Amino acid sequence: MSEETKVIIGLEIHAYLGTESKLFCSCATNATMPNTACCPICLGHPGSKPVLNEKAVELGVKVGLALNCTINEDFFFSRKTYFYPDMSMNYQITQYEVPVAEKGMVTLPSGKKIRIRRAHIEWDPAALVHPSGMGKSNYVLIDYNRSGLPLIEIVTEPDLSSPAEAREFMNTLENILSYLNVLRPNTTMKVDCNISINGGNRTEIKNVSGYAAAEKALTFELARQKLELKNGKIIHQHTRAFNADTGMTVELRKKETEDDYGYIFDPDLVKVSLGKDYLASAKAELPELPEAKAQRLMKEFNFSEYDARVLCGDFNLGKIFDKLVEKKASPQISARILTRELLAVLNHDALLWSEVSVSADDFVGLVELIEKGKVSDKNAKAAVINYVSGDKSKPVEFLSKNNLLISESIDLDAVVVKIISSNEKAVTDYKAGNQKSLNFLSGLVMRETKGTASPQKVLEMLKKKLS
């Protein structure tokens, strides 16, 4: 394939809305024992009548507004007919003809705009449970606790042009939804990934759990399609599954078309009418979202666009920053520690926020030490690394017990003299106008003192002795 291959990707992202009861009945959403939170409605008994959860609509509207969608004041629910063992009614209640929200837009950190086709509310099927520890079995179990849980499905237009860009979009979306606080805690979003190249038929990779897995699935599928075309084969539209263990996709079935689902308006559910006052109130209640917060930080603290967007591009990072500012810590130093040091450790070690315990309280003392010039940047970085990936001791405690704070008792003059006398070439280069040599000598002094000398004093003393 040539380097001019045109990659077209569209995503369908499913996330659980954070309600206490299911979408069309009063069954709880937090049950743990199988089949203990179900009723005639979510079991699909004949004659049972669904009643819409108002909270789910409220959360769905918030999602639509945050994604710059048009909210339909009047919308409907439809029946999507299919015959799977996890769907006792043989249809799913969803939205098709008139969703709650449509025609939106999300701007990526790169500046590229991704169109949102629709955001609609639907209920989740039951969960198929494959018995484990019993060797190969010829049956599955069904847990109806999941049947009827409210989902928001966000469908993009095919505007994404690479697996990496798809993941960038998914991270951006997740951050927006985190600011909204509309999702059910401790749940993983699932993604249906649609991909084609050079305008050919698309394949859909179904039910990929998590964004890292989605990027891997798309990367494999892109390579597979390129190879198929290189070998003269035709890509047929079909559905595939992703195996996270092998990193490969495998064919599941021929892809259904929308007509195959036989959508009809659900006769058991009436039209939902929101009204202009409802929408105005919902818009007024939206929290500060990432883009607005970034603009505020640039104006309020004179942050660079980079620092502001990095802070606001990660909900948890921004939350820690806000708490540090509340505790009167320096905004500039706080931002630097979080965006340069903390985020670097998380990214380097591929750690998720759910895997670490990070508190703004533990950073207040470190920010104060830096502000007062009592710790070097090198040792501050070491303290953050240890806090996240080492013995987990608080940064200030780590610095104190390892004698890494800047000391006034060091015979700095003797150290500087030693470094100058043993690095004649660097001294000569500096006197010849090479400013980098001064930084080299300063680094040697800081290493000799294990970072416990003031960097400013080191530079001043070096300049004085070399002048």
Secondary structure, DSSP 4 states (H G I P E B T S, - for coil): --TTPPEEEEEEEEEEB--SB-SSS--BS---STTSS--TTTTT-TT------HHHHHHHHHHHHHTTPEEPSEE--EEEE---TT-TTSEEEE--SS-SEEEEEEE-TTS-EEEEEEEEEEE--PEEE---SSSS-S--EEETTSTT-EEEEEEE-S-B-SHHHHHHHHHHHHHHHHHHT-BPTT---EEEEEEEETT---EEEEEEESHHHHHHHHHHHHHHHHHHHHTTPPPPPEEEEEETTTTEEEEEEEPPPGGGG--EE-TTSPPEE--HHHHHHHHHTPPPPHHHHHHHHHHHH---HHHHHHHHTSHHHHHHHHHHHHTT--HHHHHHIIIIIIHHHHHHTT--GGG----THHHHHHHHHHHTT-S-HHHHHHHHHHHHHSS---HHHHHHHTT-S--SSS-HHHHHHHHHHT-HHHHHHHHTT-THHHHHHHHHHHHHTTT-S-HHHHHHHHHHHH-
